[in-house]
């Protein structure tokens, strides 16, 4: 069942996978969640130009037993979003915005994406991913574009604590690597849309070879999730100048950092020792003194 904090996030993520009639219901909910929270099922069906039966099907698709449960969750969601930051996030960057407004909207979008991602993470699934990564012989990471930056960062961090982790953004290298994976390995694919062909194909190849597969995506029902044993979802909104996709980059990094720290904690003393050793090795060559570098 959808948690109260994640109701609108969940609906937004499910929207592309729903049929047209259910999409109209979802769009009506997202457009006026406060109004839907106090509206009858008949009123929502009328607003979405569909039937009450379709509204009920939409509720079940979103993880609710019925319309009453959806209304209750929306009421809680709305009450928690009555802040200036929340109102600001839902607004696109406009032609007339000054620099201060642009700064506020970008900062608010990033903040909300990170907060909603953390709130919406399935703790049970995350724990299973941490178990798998901790026990893996190798961890292969797949992603392109901005997601490629995320996997590069995660791969570097995991290697710094002694894990065999490698990031692949080139499709040929990714497929070649995936083809050699076994059931002792973990493959993680990162894609904002969940429909990036190169990443989906690499994850599918890894799964076919028996590897445990993990998808990190903004959309819970997308092609990449069909190739994943475990799915971790981010939360970001598409707006003018793809502000939503930018925010999703930060949300992806949040998931990656949570995963890294949770894995590192499993071998606490060994992790601290590995970090110290790698820090000293870099320091001796004069390439920097920061422990975060």
ChimeraX commands (.cxc) that place a marker at each C-alpha (Angstrom):
marker #1 position 0.00,0.00,0.00 radius 0.5
marker #1 position 1.22,3.51,-0.72 radius 0.5
marker #1 position 2.44,5.36,2.33 radius 0.5
marker #1 position 0.88,8.75,3.14 radius 0.5
marker #1 position 4.06,10.67,2.41 radius 0.5
marker #1 position 4.45,9.05,-0.99 radius 0.5
marker #1 position 0.93,9.22,-2.41 radius 0.5
marker #1 position 1.50,11.95,-4.99 radius 0.5
marker #1 position 5.02,10.71,-5.70 radius 0.5
marker #1 position 3.71,7.21,-6.35 radius 0.5
marker #1 position 0.92,8.46,-8.62 radius 0.5
marker #1 position 3.31,10.63,-10.59 radius 0.5
marker #1 position 5.67,7.69,-11.08 radius 0.5
marker #1 position 2.89,5.31,-12.16 radius 0.5
marker #1 position 1.21,7.72,-14.58 radius 0.5
marker #1 position 3.09,6.73,-17.78 radius 0.5
marker #1 position 2.24,3.04,-17.29 radius 0.5
marker #1 position -1.53,3.51,-16.83 radius 0.5
marker #1 position -4.16,3.25,-19.54 radius 0.5
marker #1 position -5.54,6.57,-20.89 radius 0.5
marker #1 position -8.66,6.58,-18.68 radius 0.5
marker #1 position -6.69,5.88,-15.50 radius 0.5
marker #1 position -4.12,8.49,-16.57 radius 0.5
marker #1 position -6.87,11.10,-16.66 radius 0.5
marker #1 position -7.84,10.15,-13.11 radius 0.5
marker #1 position -4.22,10.43,-11.99 radius 0.5
marker #1 position -3.81,13.80,-13.69 radius 0.5
marker #1 position -6.95,15.08,-11.98 radius 0.5
marker #1 position -5.59,13.96,-8.61 radius 0.5
marker #1 position -2.20,15.58,-9.21 radius 0.5
marker #1 position -3.80,18.80,-10.43 radius 0.5
marker #1 position -5.91,19.25,-7.29 radius 0.5
marker #1 position -5.06,16.77,-4.51 radius 0.5
marker #1 position -6.72,18.93,-1.86 radius 0.5
marker #1 position -9.94,19.06,-3.84 radius 0.5
marker #1 position -9.95,15.32,-4.52 radius 0.5
marker #1 position -9.39,14.66,-0.81 radius 0.5
marker #1 position -12.85,16.08,-0.10 radius 0.5
marker #1 position -14.60,15.17,-3.37 radius 0.5
marker #1 position -16.94,12.27,-4.01 radius 0.5
marker #1 position -15.95,9.45,-6.34 radius 0.5
marker #1 position -18.64,10.67,-8.73 radius 0.5
marker #1 position -17.10,14.15,-8.84 radius 0.5
marker #1 position -13.62,12.76,-9.57 radius 0.5
marker #1 position -14.97,10.46,-12.29 radius 0.5
marker #1 position -16.72,13.42,-13.89 radius 0.5
marker #1 position -13.58,15.59,-13.73 radius 0.5
marker #1 position -11.56,12.80,-15.37 radius 0.5
marker #1 position -14.23,12.12,-17.99 radius 0.5
marker #1 position -14.50,8.49,-17.00 radius 0.5
marker #1 position -16.50,6.08,-14.84 radius 0.5
marker #1 position -16.49,5.40,-11.10 radius 0.5
marker #1 position -15.29,1.87,-11.86 radius 0.5
marker #1 position -12.21,3.33,-13.55 radius 0.5
marker #1 position -11.53,5.49,-10.49 radius 0.5
marker #1 position -11.61,2.35,-8.34 radius 0.5
marker #1 position -9.21,0.58,-10.73 radius 0.5
marker #1 position -6.92,3.59,-10.56 radius 0.5
marker #1 position -6.95,3.45,-6.76 radius 0.5
marker #1 position -5.92,-0.20,-6.82 radius 0.5
marker #1 position -3.18,0.51,-9.37 radius 0.5
marker #1 position -1.84,3.13,-6.97 radius 0.5
marker #1 position -1.81,0.65,-4.09 radius 0.5
marker #1 position -5.06,1.51,-2.34 radius 0.5
marker #1 position -7.98,-0.77,-1.55 radius 0.5
marker #1 position -10.49,1.85,-2.62 radius 0.5
marker #1 position -11.37,5.50,-3.04 radius 0.5
marker #1 position -11.86,6.22,0.65 radius 0.5
marker #1 position -8.32,5.12,1.41 radius 0.5
marker #1 position -6.96,7.29,-1.41 radius 0.5
marker #1 position -8.83,10.35,-0.08 radius 0.5
marker #1 position -7.42,9.81,3.41 radius 0.5
marker #1 position -3.85,9.50,2.11 radius 0.5
marker #1 position -4.28,12.62,-0.02 radius 0.5
marker #1 position -5.54,14.59,2.97 radius 0.5
marker #1 position -2.41,13.64,4.91 radius 0.5
marker #1 position -0.17,14.45,1.94 radius 0.5
marker #1 position -1.76,17.85,1.46 radius 0.5
marker #1 position -1.49,18.76,5.14 radius 0.5
marker #1 position 2.23,18.01,5.07 radius 0.5
marker #1 position 2.87,20.09,1.97 radius 0.5
marker #1 position 1.43,23.39,3.16 radius 0.5
marker #1 position 4.75,25.24,3.22 radius 0.5
marker #1 position 6.22,27.90,0.99 radius 0.5
marker #1 position 8.89,25.48,-0.21 radius 0.5
marker #1 position 6.29,22.92,-1.29 radius 0.5
marker #1 position 4.29,25.54,-3.16 radius 0.5
marker #1 position 7.42,26.82,-4.86 radius 0.5
marker #1 position 8.43,23.39,-6.13 radius 0.5
marker #1 position 5.27,22.92,-8.13 radius 0.5
marker #1 position 5.92,26.08,-10.14 radius 0.5
marker #1 position 7.82,26.05,-13.44 radius 0.5
marker #1 position 10.59,28.52,-14.16 radius 0.5
marker #1 position 8.75,31.34,-15.89 radius 0.5
marker #1 position 9.93,33.84,-18.50 radius 0.5
marker #1 position 9.49,36.67,-15.98 radius 0.5
marker #1 position 11.33,35.04,-13.04 radius 0.5
marker #1 position 14.24,36.97,-11.60 radius 0.5
marker #1 position 17.47,35.33,-10.44 radius 0.5
marker #1 position 16.25,35.02,-6.85 radius 0.5
marker #1 position 13.16,33.11,-7.98 radius 0.5
marker #1 position 15.24,30.80,-10.18 radius 0.5
marker #1 position 17.57,30.04,-7.27 radius 0.5
marker #1 position 14.62,29.33,-5.00 radius 0.5
marker #1 position 12.86,27.06,-7.45 radius 0.5
marker #1 position 15.96,25.00,-8.28 radius 0.5
marker #1 position 16.91,24.65,-4.60 radius 0.5
marker #1 position 13.35,23.70,-3.68 radius 0.5
marker #1 position 13.11,21.13,-6.50 radius 0.5
marker #1 position 16.37,19.49,-5.37 radius 0.5
marker #1 position 15.34,19.53,-1.72 radius 0.5
marker #1 position 11.97,17.99,-2.43 radius 0.5
marker #1 position 13.39,15.32,-4.76 radius 0.5
marker #1 position 15.88,14.23,-2.10 radius 0.5
marker #1 position 13.36,14.29,0.74 radius 0.5
marker #1 position 10.64,12.45,-1.17 radius 0.5
marker #1 position 13.14,9.91,-2.45 radius 0.5
marker #1 position 14.35,9.15,1.07 radius 0.5
marker #1 position 10.77,8.99,2.40 radius 0.5
marker #1 position 9.64,6.71,-0.41 radius 0.5
marker #1 position 12.48,4.18,-0.34 radius 0.5
marker #1 position 11.20,0.69,0.44 radius 0.5
marker #1 position 13.27,-0.24,3.49 radius 0.5
marker #1 position 12.79,-3.96,3.01 radius 0.5
marker #1 position 13.91,-3.86,-0.63 radius 0.5
marker #1 position 16.81,-1.57,0.23 radius 0.5
marker #1 position 17.94,-4.02,2.92 radius 0.5
marker #1 position 17.92,-6.87,0.41 radius 0.5
marker #1 position 19.97,-4.81,-2.04 radius 0.5
marker #1 position 22.49,-4.01,0.70 radius 0.5
marker #1 position 22.71,-7.74,1.54 radius 0.5
marker #1 position 23.30,-8.62,-2.10 radius 0.5
marker #1 position 25.93,-5.94,-2.71 radius 0.5
marker #1 position 27.73,-6.77,0.55 radius 0.5
marker #1 position 28.03,-10.42,-0.46 radius 0.5
marker #1 position 28.77,-9.88,-4.17 radius 0.5
marker #1 position 31.93,-11.04,-5.88 radius 0.5
marker #1 position 31.65,-8.11,-8.28 radius 0.5
marker #1 position 29.29,-5.15,-8.60 radius 0.5
marker #1 position 28.75,-3.93,-12.17 radius 0.5
marker #1 position 27.07,-0.54,-12.61 radius 0.5
marker #1 position 25.30,0.56,-15.78 radius 0.5
marker #1 position 24.05,4.02,-16.77 radius 0.5
marker #1 position 24.46,6.74,-19.40 radius 0.5
marker #1 position 24.28,10.53,-19.44 radius 0.5
marker #1 position 23.75,12.04,-15.99 radius 0.5
marker #1 position 23.07,8.53,-14.66 radius 0.5
marker #1 position 26.57,7.66,-15.87 radius 0.5
marker #1 position 27.93,10.27,-13.47 radius 0.5
marker #1 position 26.00,8.64,-10.64 radius 0.5
marker #1 position 27.36,5.15,-11.29 radius 0.5
marker #1 position 30.89,6.50,-11.67 radius 0.5
marker #1 position 30.61,8.13,-8.25 radius 0.5
marker #1 position 29.17,5.00,-6.63 radius 0.5
marker #1 position 31.77,2.75,-8.25 radius 0.5
marker #1 position 34.62,4.93,-7.00 radius 0.5
marker #1 position 33.27,4.97,-3.46 radius 0.5
marker #1 position 32.80,1.20,-3.38 radius 0.5
marker #1 position 36.32,0.61,-4.69 radius 0.5
marker #1 position 37.71,2.89,-2.00 radius 0.5
marker #1 position 36.45,0.42,0.60 radius 0.5
marker #1 position 37.78,-2.64,-1.18 radius 0.5
marker #1 position 34.72,-3.69,-3.21 radius 0.5
marker #1 position 35.11,-4.89,-6.79 radius 0.5
marker #1 position 32.81,-2.34,-8.39 radius 0.5
marker #1 position 33.00,-0.96,-11.92 radius 0.5
marker #1 position 30.90,1.59,-13.83 radius 0.5
marker #1 position 30.06,1.21,-17.53 radius 0.5
marker #1 position 28.47,3.88,-19.75 radius 0.5
marker #1 position 29.50,2.53,-23.15 radius 0.5
marker #1 position 26.93,-0.02,-24.35 radius 0.5
marker #1 position 29.48,-2.40,-25.88 radius 0.5
marker #1 position 31.58,-2.48,-22.74 radius 0.5
marker #1 position 28.45,-2.81,-20.61 radius 0.5
marker #1 position 27.11,-5.76,-22.60 radius 0.5
marker #1 position 30.51,-7.48,-22.70 radius 0.5
marker #1 position 30.83,-7.13,-18.95 radius 0.5
marker #1 position 27.26,-8.26,-18.30 radius 0.5
marker #1 position 27.76,-11.36,-20.44 radius 0.5
marker #1 position 30.49,-12.58,-18.08 radius 0.5
marker #1 position 28.52,-12.10,-14.86 radius 0.5
marker #1 position 27.40,-14.99,-12.66 radius 0.5
marker #1 position 25.02,-15.60,-9.79 radius 0.5
marker #1 position 27.78,-14.39,-7.46 radius 0.5
marker #1 position 27.54,-10.87,-8.89 radius 0.5
marker #1 position 25.23,-7.86,-8.64 radius 0.5
marker #1 position 24.29,-5.58,-11.54 radius 0.5
marker #1 position 22.84,-2.12,-10.86 radius 0.5
marker #1 position 21.21,-0.11,-13.65 radius 0.5
marker #1 position 20.42,3.58,-13.15 radius 0.5
marker #1 position 17.96,5.35,-15.46 radius 0.5
marker #1 position 15.74,8.34,-14.70 radius 0.5
marker #1 position 13.08,7.32,-17.22 radius 0.5
marker #1 position 13.64,3.59,-16.84 radius 0.5
marker #1 position 13.55,3.37,-20.63 radius 0.5
marker #1 position 17.19,3.98,-21.57 radius 0.5
marker #1 position 17.81,1.17,-24.04 radius 0.5
marker #1 position 21.55,0.71,-23.39 radius 0.5
marker #1 position 21.04,0.41,-19.64 radius 0.5
marker #1 position 17.99,-1.85,-19.93 radius 0.5
marker #1 position 19.82,-4.16,-22.34 radius 0.5
marker #1 position 22.87,-4.44,-20.09 radius 0.5
marker #1 position 20.74,-5.22,-17.05 radius 0.5
marker #1 position 18.78,-7.81,-19.04 radius 0.5
marker #1 position 22.02,-9.50,-20.14 radius 0.5
marker #1 position 23.28,-9.60,-16.55 radius 0.5
marker #1 position 20.02,-11.10,-15.38 radius 0.5
marker #1 position 20.14,-13.76,-18.07 radius 0.5
marker #1 position 23.59,-14.76,-16.77 radius 0.5
marker #1 position 22.20,-15.23,-13.27 radius 0.5
marker #1 position 23.34,-12.01,-11.61 radius 0.5
marker #1 position 21.17,-10.27,-9.03 radius 0.5
marker #1 position 19.82,-7.17,-10.76 radius 0.5
marker #1 position 18.84,-3.81,-9.27 radius 0.5
marker #1 position 17.12,-0.87,-10.99 radius 0.5
marker #1 position 17.25,2.73,-9.76 radius 0.5
marker #1 position 14.60,4.75,-11.62 radius 0.5
marker #1 position 12.02,7.49,-11.24 radius 0.5
marker #1 position 9.23,5.29,-12.62 radius 0.5
marker #1 position 8.20,2.11,-10.85 radius 0.5
marker #1 position 6.60,0.68,-13.99 radius 0.5
marker #1 position 9.11,1.05,-16.80 radius 0.5
marker #1 position 11.17,-1.27,-19.03 radius 0.5
marker #1 position 14.15,-1.39,-16.68 radius 0.5
marker #1 position 12.05,-2.65,-13.78 radius 0.5
marker #1 position 11.07,-5.67,-15.85 radius 0.5
marker #1 position 14.74,-6.72,-15.79 radius 0.5
marker #1 position 15.28,-6.07,-12.08 radius 0.5
marker #1 position 15.04,-8.35,-9.09 radius 0.5
marker #1 position 14.86,-5.25,-6.91 radius 0.5
marker #1 position 13.68,-1.71,-7.70 radius 0.5
marker #1 position 14.66,1.47,-5.85 radius 0.5
marker #1 position 12.67,4.52,-6.94 radius 0.5
marker #1 position 13.63,8.17,-6.94 radius 0.5
marker #1 position 11.20,11.10,-6.89 radius 0.5
marker #1 position 11.49,14.13,-9.15 radius 0.5
marker #1 position 9.16,16.19,-11.35 radius 0.5
marker #1 position 9.66,17.16,-14.97 radius 0.5
marker #1 position 9.34,20.93,-15.40 radius 0.5
marker #1 position 10.59,23.76,-17.61 radius 0.5
marker #1 position 14.22,23.31,-18.74 radius 0.5
marker #1 position 14.07,19.74,-17.33 radius 0.5
marker #1 position 14.43,20.97,-13.76 radius 0.5
marker #1 position 12.84,17.69,-12.67 radius 0.5
marker #1 position 15.49,15.62,-14.42 radius 0.5
marker #1 position 18.20,17.77,-12.83 radius 0.5
marker #1 position 16.66,17.19,-9.42 radius 0.5
marker #1 position 16.47,13.48,-10.15 radius 0.5
marker #1 position 20.26,13.46,-10.53 radius 0.5
marker #1 position 20.53,14.55,-6.91 radius 0.5
marker #1 position 17.90,12.00,-5.91 radius 0.5
marker #1 position 19.89,9.26,-7.65 radius 0.5
marker #1 position 23.03,10.35,-5.82 radius 0.5
marker #1 position 21.09,10.18,-2.57 radius 0.5
marker #1 position 20.11,6.56,-3.24 radius 0.5
marker #1 position 23.70,5.76,-4.22 radius 0.5
marker #1 position 25.08,7.35,-1.06 radius 0.5
marker #1 position 22.57,5.55,1.17 radius 0.5
marker #1 position 23.48,2.25,-0.49 radius 0.5
marker #1 position 27.21,2.91,-0.15 radius 0.5
marker #1 position 27.04,3.87,3.53 radius 0.5
marker #1 position 24.80,0.91,4.38 radius 0.5
marker #1 position 27.23,-1.47,2.65 radius 0.5
marker #1 position 30.22,0.20,4.28 radius 0.5
marker #1 position 28.63,-0.13,7.71 radius 0.5
marker #1 position 28.37,-3.91,7.33 radius 0.5
marker #1 position 32.16,-4.11,7.65 radius 0.5
marker #1 position 32.69,-1.05,9.82 radius 0.5
marker #1 position 36.29,-1.61,10.96 radius 0.5
marker #1 position 37.47,-2.88,7.59 radius 0.5
marker #1 position 35.82,0.10,5.89 radius 0.5
marker #1 position 37.57,2.62,8.14 radius 0.5
marker #1 position 40.87,0.84,7.57 radius 0.5
marker #1 position 40.38,0.83,3.79 radius 0.5
marker #1 position 39.49,4.52,3.74 radius 0.5
marker #1 position 42.55,5.36,5.81 radius 0.5
marker #1 position 44.85,3.30,3.58 radius 0.5
marker #1 position 43.53,4.83,0.37 radius 0.5
marker #1 position 43.65,8.33,1.86 radius 0.5
marker #1 position 47.29,7.86,2.85 radius 0.5
marker #1 position 48.18,6.41,-0.56 radius 0.5
marker #1 position 46.72,9.42,-2.36 radius 0.5
marker #1 position 48.22,11.84,0.15 radius 0.5
marker #1 position 51.74,10.46,-0.35 radius 0.5
marker #1 position 51.55,11.31,-4.04 radius 0.5
marker #1 position 50.50,14.88,-3.26 radius 0.5
marker #1 position 47.15,14.66,-5.05 radius 0.5
marker #1 position 45.16,16.19,-2.23 radius 0.5
marker #1 position 44.53,15.95,1.48 radius 0.5
marker #1 position 40.77,15.82,1.68 radius 0.5
marker #1 position 39.27,12.63,3.04 radius 0.5
marker #1 position 36.21,13.26,0.89 radius 0.5
marker #1 position 38.14,13.46,-2.40 radius 0.5
marker link #1:1,2 radius 0.2
marker link #1:2,3 radius 0.2
marker link #1:3,4 radius 0.2
marker link #1:4,5 radius 0.2
marker link #1:5,6 radius 0.2
marker link #1:6,7 radius 0.2
marker link #1:7,8 radius 0.2
marker link #1:8,9 radius 0.2
marker link #1:9,10 radius 0.2
marker link #1:10,11 radius 0.2
marker link #1:11,12 radius 0.2
marker link #1:12,13 radius 0.2
marker link #1:13,14 radius 0.2
marker link #1:14,15 radius 0.2
marker link #1:15,16 radius 0.2
marker link #1:16,17 radius 0.2
marker link #1:17,18 radius 0.2
marker link #1:18,19 radius 0.2
marker link #1:19,20 radius 0.2
marker link #1:20,21 radius 0.2
marker link #1:21,22 radius 0.2
marker link #1:22,23 radius 0.2
marker link #1:23,24 radius 0.2
marker link #1:24,25 radius 0.2
marker link #1:25,26 radius 0.2
marker link #1:26,27 radius 0.2
marker link #1:27,28 radius 0.2
marker link #1:28,29 radius 0.2
marker link #1:29,30 radius 0.2
marker link #1:30,31 radius 0.2
marker link #1:31,32 radius 0.2
marker link #1:32,33 radius 0.2
marker link #1:33,34 radius 0.2
marker link #1:34,35 radius 0.2
marker link #1:35,36 radius 0.2
marker link #1:36,37 radius 0.2
marker link #1:37,38 radius 0.2
marker link #1:38,39 radius 0.2
marker link #1:39,40 radius 0.2
marker link #1:40,41 radius 0.2
marker link #1:41,42 radius 0.2
marker link #1:42,43 radius 0.2
marker link #1:43,44 radius 0.2
marker link #1:44,45 radius 0.2
marker link #1:45,46 radius 0.2
marker link #1:46,47 radius 0.2
marker link #1:47,48 radius 0.2
marker link #1:48,49 radius 0.2
marker link #1:49,50 radius 0.2
marker link #1:50,51 radius 0.2
marker link #1:51,52 radius 0.2
marker link #1:52,53 radius 0.2
marker link #1:53,54 radius 0.2
marker link #1:54,55 radius 0.2
marker link #1:55,56 radius 0.2
marker link #1:56,57 radius 0.2
marker link #1:57,58 radius 0.2
marker link #1:58,59 radius 0.2
marker link #1:59,60 radius 0.2
marker link #1:60,61 radius 0.2
marker link #1:61,62 radius 0.2
marker link #1:62,63 radius 0.2
marker link #1:63,64 radius 0.2
marker link #1:64,65 radius 0.2
marker link #1:65,66 radius 0.2
marker link #1:66,67 radius 0.2
marker link #1:67,68 radius 0.2
marker link #1:68,69 radius 0.2
marker link #1:69,70 radius 0.2
marker link #1:70,71 radius 0.2
marker link #1:71,72 radius 0.2
marker link #1:72,73 radius 0.2
marker link #1:73,74 radius 0.2
marker link #1:74,75 radius 0.2
marker link #1:75,76 radius 0.2
marker link #1:76,77 radius 0.2
marker link #1:77,78 radius 0.2
marker link #1:78,79 radius 0.2
marker link #1:79,80 radius 0.2
marker link #1:80,81 radius 0.2
marker link #1:81,82 radius 0.2
marker link #1:82,83 radius 0.2
marker link #1:83,84 radius 0.2
marker link #1:84,85 radius 0.2
marker link #1:85,86 radius 0.2
marker link #1:86,87 radius 0.2
marker link #1:87,88 radius 0.2
marker link #1:88,89 radius 0.2
marker link #1:89,90 radius 0.2
marker link #1:90,91 radius 0.2
marker link #1:91,92 radius 0.2
marker link #1:92,93 radius 0.2
marker link #1:93,94 radius 0.2
marker link #1:94,95 radius 0.2
marker link #1:95,96 radius 0.2
marker link #1:96,97 radius 0.2
marker link #1:97,98 radius 0.2
marker link #1:98,99 radius 0.2
marker link #1:99,100 radius 0.2
marker link #1:100,101 radius 0.2
marker link #1:101,102 radius 0.2
marker link #1:102,103 radius 0.2
marker link #1:103,104 radius 0.2
marker link #1:104,105 radius 0.2
marker link #1:105,106 radius 0.2
marker link #1:106,107 radius 0.2
marker link #1:107,108 radius 0.2
marker link #1:108,109 radius 0.2
marker link #1:109,110 radius 0.2
marker link #1:110,111 radius 0.2
marker link #1:111,112 radius 0.2
marker link #1:112,113 radius 0.2
marker link #1:113,114 radius 0.2
marker link #1:114,115 radius 0.2
marker link #1:115,116 radius 0.2
marker link #1:116,117 radius 0.2
marker link #1:117,118 radius 0.2
marker link #1:118,119 radius 0.2
marker link #1:119,120 radius 0.2
marker link #1:120,121 radius 0.2
marker link #1:121,122 radius 0.2
marker link #1:122,123 radius 0.2
marker link #1:123,124 radius 0.2
marker link #1:124,125 radius 0.2
marker link #1:125,126 radius 0.2
marker link #1:126,127 radius 0.2
marker link #1:127,128 radius 0.2
marker link #1:128,129 radius 0.2
marker link #1:129,130 radius 0.2
marker link #1:130,131 radius 0.2
marker link #1:131,132 radius 0.2
marker link #1:132,133 radius 0.2
marker link #1:133,134 radius 0.2
marker link #1:134,135 radius 0.2
marker link #1:135,136 radius 0.2
marker link #1:136,137 radius 0.2
marker link #1:137,138 radius 0.2
marker link #1:138,139 radius 0.2
marker link #1:139,140 radius 0.2
marker link #1:140,141 radius 0.2
marker link #1:141,142 radius 0.2
marker link #1:142,143 radius 0.2
marker link #1:143,144 radius 0.2
marker link #1:144,145 radius 0.2
marker link #1:145,146 radius 0.2
marker link #1:146,147 radius 0.2
marker link #1:147,148 radius 0.2
marker link #1:148,149 radius 0.2
marker link #1:149,150 radius 0.2
marker link #1:150,151 radius 0.2
marker link #1:151,152 radius 0.2
marker link #1:152,153 radius 0.2
marker link #1:153,154 radius 0.2
marker link #1:154,155 radius 0.2
marker link #1:155,156 radius 0.2
marker link #1:156,157 radius 0.2
marker link #1:157,158 radius 0.2
marker link #1:158,159 radius 0.2
marker link #1:159,160 radius 0.2
marker link #1:160,161 radius 0.2
marker link #1:161,162 radius 0.2
marker link #1:162,163 radius 0.2
marker link #1:163,164 radius 0.2
marker link #1:164,165 radius 0.2
marker link #1:165,166 radius 0.2
marker link #1:166,167 radius 0.2
marker link #1:167,168 radius 0.2
marker link #1:168,169 radius 0.2
marker link #1:169,170 radius 0.2
marker link #1:170,171 radius 0.2
marker link #1:171,172 radius 0.2
marker link #1:172,173 radius 0.2
marker link #1:173,174 radius 0.2
marker link #1:174,175 radius 0.2
marker link #1:175,176 radius 0.2
marker link #1:176,177 radius 0.2
marker link #1:177,178 radius 0.2
marker link #1:178,179 radius 0.2
marker link #1:179,180 radius 0.2
marker link #1:180,181 radius 0.2
marker link #1:181,182 radius 0.2
marker link #1:182,183 radius 0.2
marker link #1:183,184 radius 0.2
marker link #1:184,185 radius 0.2
marker link #1:185,186 radius 0.2
marker link #1:186,187 radius 0.2
marker link #1:187,188 radius 0.2
marker link #1:188,189 radius 0.2
marker link #1:189,190 radius 0.2
marker link #1:190,191 radius 0.2
marker link #1:191,192 radius 0.2
marker link #1:192,193 radius 0.2
marker link #1:193,194 radius 0.2
marker link #1:194,195 radius 0.2
marker link #1:195,196 radius 0.2
marker link #1:196,197 radius 0.2
marker link #1:197,198 radius 0.2
marker link #1:198,199 radius 0.2
marker link #1:199,200 radius 0.2
marker link #1:200,201 radius 0.2
marker link #1:201,202 radius 0.2
marker link #1:202,203 radius 0.2
marker link #1:203,204 radius 0.2
marker link #1:204,205 radius 0.2
marker link #1:205,206 radius 0.2
marker link #1:206,207 radius 0.2
marker link #1:207,208 radius 0.2
marker link #1:208,209 radius 0.2
marker link #1:209,210 radius 0.2
marker link #1:210,211 radius 0.2
marker link #1:211,212 radius 0.2
marker link #1:212,213 radius 0.2
marker link #1:213,214 radius 0.2
marker link #1:214,215 radius 0.2
marker link #1:215,216 radius 0.2
marker link #1:216,217 radius 0.2
marker link #1:217,218 radius 0.2
marker link #1:218,219 radius 0.2
marker link #1:219,220 radius 0.2
marker link #1:220,221 radius 0.2
marker link #1:221,222 radius 0.2
marker link #1:222,223 radius 0.2
marker link #1:223,224 radius 0.2
marker link #1:224,225 radius 0.2
marker link #1:225,226 radius 0.2
marker link #1:226,227 radius 0.2
marker link #1:227,228 radius 0.2
marker link #1:228,229 radius 0.2
marker link #1:229,230 radius 0.2
marker link #1:230,231 radius 0.2
marker link #1:231,232 radius 0.2
marker link #1:232,233 radius 0.2
marker link #1:233,234 radius 0.2
marker link #1:234,235 radius 0.2
marker link #1:235,236 radius 0.2
marker link #1:236,237 radius 0.2
marker link #1:237,238 radius 0.2
marker link #1:238,239 radius 0.2
marker link #1:239,240 radius 0.2
marker link #1:240,241 radius 0.2
marker link #1:241,242 radius 0.2
marker link #1:242,243 radius 0.2
marker link #1:243,244 radius 0.2
marker link #1:244,245 radius 0.2
marker link #1:245,246 radius 0.2
marker link #1:246,247 radius 0.2
marker link #1:247,248 radius 0.2
marker link #1:248,249 radius 0.2
marker link #1:249,250 radius 0.2
marker link #1:250,251 radius 0.2
marker link #1:251,252 radius 0.2
marker link #1:252,253 radius 0.2
marker link #1:253,254 radius 0.2
marker link #1:254,255 radius 0.2
marker link #1:255,256 radius 0.2
marker link #1:256,257 radius 0.2
marker link #1:257,258 radius 0.2
marker link #1:258,259 radius 0.2
marker link #1:259,260 radius 0.2
marker link #1:260,261 radius 0.2
marker link #1:261,262 radius 0.2
marker link #1:262,263 radius 0.2
marker link #1:263,264 radius 0.2
marker link #1:264,265 radius 0.2
marker link #1:265,266 radius 0.2
marker link #1:266,267 radius 0.2
marker link #1:267,268 radius 0.2
marker link #1:268,269 radius 0.2
marker link #1:269,270 radius 0.2
marker link #1:270,271 radius 0.2
marker link #1:271,272 radius 0.2
marker link #1:272,273 radius 0.2
marker link #1:273,274 radius 0.2
marker link #1:274,275 radius 0.2
marker link #1:275,276 radius 0.2
marker link #1:276,277 radius 0.2
marker link #1:277,278 radius 0.2
marker link #1:278,279 radius 0.2
marker link #1:279,280 radius 0.2
marker link #1:280,281 radius 0.2
marker link #1:281,282 radius 0.2
marker link #1:282,283 radius 0.2
marker link #1:283,284 radius 0.2
marker link #1:284,285 radius 0.2
marker link #1:285,286 radius 0.2
marker link #1:286,287 radius 0.2
marker link #1:287,288 radius 0.2
marker link #1:288,289 radius 0.2
marker link #1:289,290 radius 0.2
marker link #1:290,291 radius 0.2
marker link #1:291,292 radius 0.2
marker link #1:292,293 radius 0.2
view
